[in-house]
């Protein structure tokens, strides 16, 4: 009996010793894993801490005069404040070229709200080449440093500005020309200072353009510039030529004819018609009027007033850039309806 108890005790002791050995081995293994993880963490922290220093040095590597940078092209730009002064003091006209216009000029589909049209492509190529002193050509100032933009702005620009896109743009740009910044119509959402009074100052400066002027909007039927806000309240008067919200180019001649019919001697045209806007600004300029392609300016103002820090759906205004932005609530605004002097596209 005592021998049996001894055997059971020996087995129990052996099992305990084996478990102690297993736990010790497991502990040693975990310690090694932790040490390896700590080493990896330290390496990652070192990489992260040195990234800023590495980036700082890149500008010196890049500017090495011994390097051939001939294949890289950085357009030169007027400051937006300088452009505004030309629009206010000299009453010059403006067309803007963004990703949709460059794609259209290259024969590609990109705009959800304007199908590819060869005639429109040809006209855009004509407009971007215009060198008349009274007509300003704007392209987006996004070819080099993006320090002025917030994360959302940089996130949208960087994946777009590929080598292929830059080569595509280069086909239509003049190395010797100084361009105007197409972001003049985007004073808020993409800028790093959009939580400061910076956007407010930019909007107040832009409002000088139409201050005391008789204004005619040429806009999509769901654009409704200035409706529900005070962006254009300092204009002397507002009339509207309303076009289809998509594929406005199909009715372009009708829109142009209506604009010329209602134009007065000192009228200012403000245009939001997608890729057709730049061509309309150009044709109205050639007819003797000041005309500006202002694109998303009114939506930017709506976002600024809401203080969202970025884009958001505005229920009663069309927005091609956000999911659901084409689902627009109806409005019954007597002041807005009374401003509409012509509706294009009824027979297009």
ROLOMAR-941173 format. One line per 10 residues: number of its first residue (from 0); for each residue x, y, z of C-alpha. Coordinates in steps of 0.05 Angstrom, whole numbers, padded with zeros to 5 digits, always signed. Example, Ala and Ser with C-alpha at 12.3 -4.5 7.8 and 13.67 -1.06 7.14 Angstrom:
0 = +00246 -00090 +00156 ~ +00273 -00021 +00143
// end
This chain:
0 = +00000 +00000 +00000 ~ +00056 +00048 +00019 ~ +00093 +00030 -00046 ~ +00031 +00048 -00086 ~ +00024 +00115 -00052 ~ +00097 +00128 -00066 ~ +00087 +00113 -00140 ~ +00027 +00160 -00144 ~ +00065 +00214 -00108 ~ +00125 +00205 -00155
10 = +00079 +00211 -00216 ~ +00048 +00274 -00188 ~ +00116 +00305 -00173 ~ +00140 +00286 -00243 ~ +00078 +00317 -00274 ~ +00089 +00381 -00234 ~ +00162 +00384 -00254 ~ +00144 +00373 -00328 ~ +00092 +00429 -00323 ~ +00144 +00475 -00291
20 = +00192 +00459 -00348 ~ +00137 +00472 -00400 ~ +00117 +00538 -00368 ~ +00190 +00559 -00364 ~ +00200 +00543 -00438 ~ +00136 +00580 -00455 ~ +00159 +00639 -00414 ~ +00226 +00640 -00449 ~ +00191 +00636 -00517 ~ +00145 +00694 -00499
30 = +00204 +00734 -00474 ~ +00239 +00724 -00541 ~ +00176 +00744 -00578 ~ +00169 +00806 -00535 ~ +00241 +00824 -00545 ~ +00233 +00816 -00621 ~ +00169 +00858 -00619 ~ +00204 +00912 -00579 ~ +00262 +00913 -00628 ~ +00212 +00919 -00686
40 = +00175 +00974 -00649 ~ +00240 +01011 -00637 ~ +00258 +01005 -00711 ~ +00190 +01032 -00731 ~ +00195 +01089 -00682 ~ +00263 +01105 -00710 ~ +00236 +01105 -00781 ~ +00178 +01149 -00761 ~ +00221 +01198 -00722 ~ +00270 +01204 -00780
50 = +00217 +01211 -00834 ~ +00209 +01286 -00824 ~ +00285 +01295 -00826 ~ +00289 +01252 -00889 ~ +00235 +01294 -00922 ~ +00272 +01357 -00903 ~ +00333 +01333 -00940 ~ +00295 +01315 -01003 ~ +00291 +01388 -01024 ~ +00367 +01392 -01024
60 = +00373 +01328 -01064 ~ +00320 +01353 -01112 ~ +00352 +01421 -01123 ~ +00421 +01393 -01137 ~ +00442 +01434 -01199 ~ +00478 +01372 -01226 ~ +00412 +01335 -01235 ~ +00373 +01336 -01300 ~ +00302 +01358 -01284 ~ +00282 +01375 -01355
70 = +00225 +01325 -01356 ~ +00192 +01359 -01296 ~ +00146 +01418 -01307 ~ +00121 +01467 -01255 ~ +00072 +01519 -01281 ~ +00080 +01589 -01254 ~ +00020 +01621 -01220 ~ -00006 +01689 -01202 ~ -00029 +01694 -01130 ~ -00104 +01688 -01123
80 = -00106 +01758 -01093 ~ -00073 +01785 -01156 ~ -00124 +01749 -01199 ~ -00181 +01779 -01159 ~ -00152 +01849 -01169 ~ -00151 +01837 -01245 ~ -00223 +01815 -01243 ~ -00245 +01874 -01200 ~ -00202 +01931 -01227 ~ -00192 +01910 -01299
90 = -00256 +01870 -01308 ~ -00221 +01812 -01342 ~ -00255 +01746 -01357 ~ -00236 +01677 -01331 ~ -00240 +01604 -01353 ~ -00217 +01549 -01306 ~ -00189 +01481 -01326 ~ -00192 +01422 -01278 ~ -00189 +01347 -01284 ~ -00253 +01343 -01324
100 = -00231 +01395 -01376 ~ -00162 +01363 -01385 ~ -00194 +01294 -01394 ~ -00244 +01323 -01444 ~ -00188 +01356 -01484 ~ -00153 +01288 -01487 ~ -00216 +01254 -01512 ~ -00232 +01218 -01447 ~ -00295 +01209 -01406 ~ -00288 +01235 -01334
110 = -00346 +01280 -01316 ~ -00409 +01246 -01292 ~ -00449 +01307 -01312 ~ -00421 +01318 -01382 ~ -00411 +01264 -01433 ~ -00351 +01267 -01480 ~ -00364 +01313 -01539 ~ -00311 +01323 -01593 ~ -00335 +01393 -01609 ~ -00330 +01412 -01535
120 = -00261 +01381 -01533 ~ -00238 +01424 -01592 ~ -00268 +01487 -01562 ~ -00233 +01475 -01495 ~ -00167 +01467 -01531 ~ -00181 +01534 -01565 ~ -00197 +01568 -01500 ~ -00137 +01544 -01461 ~ -00091 +01569 -01516 ~ -00122 +01640 -01514
130 = -00069 +01692 -01499 ~ -00112 +01754 -01501 ~ -00093 +01800 -01443 ~ -00165 +01809 -01422 ~ -00178 +01734 -01416 ~ -00149 +01695 -01358 ~ -00136 +01620 -01360 ~ -00138 +01583 -01294 ~ -00109 +01515 -01278 ~ -00104 +01482 -01210
140 = -00042 +01500 -01170 ~ -00026 +01428 -01151 ~ +00038 +01411 -01190 ~ +00088 +01421 -01134 ~ +00082 +01436 -01059 ~ +00015 +01419 -01027 ~ +00030 +01452 -00960 ~ -00029 +01499 -00967 ~ -00078 +01441 -00967 ~ -00108 +01398 -00912
150 = -00107 +01322 -00910 ~ -00170 +01317 -00953 ~ -00141 +01362 -01006 ~ -00075 +01326 -01009 ~ -00111 +01258 -01010 ~ -00151 +01279 -01070 ~ -00093 +01311 -01108 ~ -00036 +01260 -01099 ~ -00069 +01199 -01130 ~ -00093 +01240 -01189
160 = -00028 +01275 -01206 ~ +00007 +01215 -01236 ~ +00063 +01218 -01287 ~ +00012 +01201 -01342 ~ -00034 +01258 -01320 ~ +00023 +01307 -01317 ~ +00044 +01288 -01387 ~ -00029 +01297 -01409 ~ -00032 +01367 -01379 ~ +00035 +01386 -01408
170 = +00008 +01377 -01479 ~ -00038 +01437 -01469 ~ +00005 +01483 -01426 ~ +00055 +01537 -01444 ~ +00121 +01536 -01407 ~ +00129 +01611 -01414 ~ +00060 +01630 -01389 ~ +00039 +01651 -01319 ~ -00028 +01618 -01303 ~ -00083 +01637 -01255
180 = -00103 +01589 -01199 ~ -00167 +01551 -01215 ~ -00175 +01540 -01140 ~ -00199 +01612 -01136 ~ -00269 +01581 -01136 ~ -00251 +01533 -01079 ~ -00233 +01578 -01020 ~ -00253 +01531 -00963 ~ -00257 +01455 -00963 ~ -00187 +01435 -00985
190 = -00146 +01488 -00948 ~ -00106 +01475 -00885 ~ -00131 +01540 -00854 ~ -00205 +01525 -00861 ~ -00215 +01527 -00786 ~ -00190 +01599 -00784 ~ -00216 +01663 -00815 ~ -00175 +01650 -00877 ~ -00234 +01625 -00919 ~ -00277 +01683 -00894
200 = -00225 +01733 -00918 ~ -00222 +01698 -00986 ~ -00298 +01699 -00994 ~ -00301 +01773 -00974 ~ -00248 +01789 -01025 ~ -00284 +01750 -01080 ~ -00350 +01787 -01065 ~ -00317 +01851 -01089 ~ -00320 +01823 -01160 ~ -00396 +01830 -01165
210 = -00406 +01885 -01115 ~ -00457 +01934 -01144 ~ -00458 +01897 -01211 ~ -00517 +01872 -01252 ~ -00505 +01797 -01253 ~ -00531 +01742 -01298 ~ -00520 +01671 -01275 ~ -00514 +01616 -01327 ~ -00522 +01553 -01285 ~ -00550 +01483 -01282
220 = -00623 +01477 -01263 ~ -00605 +01448 -01195 ~ -00544 +01492 -01180 ~ -00584 +01550 -01150 ~ -00525 +01595 -01135 ~ -00537 +01642 -01077 ~ -00604 +01610 -01057 ~ -00607 +01605 -00982 ~ -00544 +01645 -00969 ~ -00518 +01717 -00976
230 = -00459 +01705 -01023 ~ -00488 +01749 -01079 ~ -00530 +01796 -01037 ~ -00484 +01854 -01053 ~ -00498 +01849 -01128 ~ -00542 +01905 -01156 ~ -00587 +01853 -01190 ~ -00589 +01779 -01206 ~ -00619 +01744 -01266 ~ -00613 +01671 -01284
240 = -00607 +01630 -01347 ~ -00621 +01559 -01326 ~ -00593 +01499 -01365 ~ -00600 +01424 -01357 ~ -00562 +01397 -01296 ~ -00525 +01347 -01339 ~ -00498 +01350 -01411 ~ -00506 +01425 -01417 ~ -00464 +01424 -01480 ~ -00523 +01395 -01519
250 = -00557 +01462 -01510 ~ -00496 +01506 -01514 ~ -00517 +01549 -01573 ~ -00585 +01562 -01540 ~ -00551 +01582 -01475 ~ -00503 +01629 -01511 ~ -00559 +01661 -01552 ~ -00600 +01672 -01488 ~ -00540 +01703 -01453 ~ -00528 +01752 -01510
260 = -00602 +01768 -01513 ~ -00607 +01788 -01440 ~ -00539 +01821 -01433 ~ -00536 +01894 -01415 ~ -00480 +01943 -01425 ~ -00447 +01931 -01358 ~ -00470 +01861 -01342 ~ -00426 +01810 -01307 ~ -00436 +01736 -01324 ~ -00423 +01684 -01270
270 = -00423 +01614 -01298 ~ -00429 +01544 -01267 ~ -00439 +01495 -01324 ~ -00384 +01443 -01318 ~ -00335 +01440 -01377 ~ -00382 +01484 -01418 ~ -00370 +01542 -01371 ~ -00301 +01559 -01396 ~ -00324 +01560 -01469 ~ -00383 +01604 -01451
280 = -00339 +01652 -01413 ~ -00293 +01656 -01473 ~ -00349 +01668 -01524 ~ -00381 +01721 -01480 ~ -00313 +01755 -01471 ~ -00304 +01757 -01546 ~ -00373 +01788 -01551 ~ -00350 +01845 -01505 ~ -00374 +01822 -01436 ~ -00340 +01803 -01372
290 = -00353 +01730 -01357 ~ -00326 +01685 -01302 ~ -00327 +01610 -01294 ~ -00338 +01604 -01218 ~ -00354 +01530 -01214 ~ -00367 +01505 -01143 ~ -00359 +01572 -01108 ~ -00430 +01574 -01081 ~ -00424 +01503 -01053 ~ -00358 +01521 -01021
300 = -00394 +01579 -00988 ~ -00449 +01533 -00963 ~ -00397 +01487 -00931 ~ -00361 +01547 -00901 ~ -00426 +01572 -00869 ~ -00439 +01502 -00840 ~ -00368 +01498 -00812 ~ -00361 +01425 -00830 ~ -00287 +01430 -00845 ~ -00300 +01398 -00913
310 = -00353 +01377 -00963 ~ -00424 +01357 -00944 ~ -00490 +01347 -00980 ~ -00531 +01411 -00988 ~ -00602 +01385 -00995 ~ -00628 +01434 -01047 ~ -00565 +01441 -01090 ~ -00533 +01393 -01140 ~ -00464 +01367 -01123 ~ -00429 +01319 -01171
320 = -00372 +01305 -01121 ~ -00409 +01270 -01065 ~ -00450 +01206 -01063 ~ -00523 +01226 -01062 ~ -00506 +01296 -01085 ~ -00549 +01287 -01147 ~ -00611 +01275 -01104 ~ -00634 +01346 -01097 ~ -00694 +01370 -01056 ~ -00745 +01415 -01090
330 = -00752 +01487 -01068 ~ -00806 +01539 -01071 ~ -00768 +01604 -01067 ~ -00806 +01662 -01099 ~ -00744 +01706 -01103 ~ -00705 +01652 -01138 ~ -00760 +01636 -01187 ~ -00771 +01709 -01204 ~ -00697 +01715 -01224 ~ -00702 +01661 -01278
340 = -00707 +01696 -01346 ~ -00694 +01636 -01390 ~ -00696 +01560 -01386 ~ -00652 +01525 -01437 ~ -00658 +01453 -01458 ~ -00733 +01447 -01464 ~ -00726 +01423 -01535 ~ -00653 +01396 -01532
// end
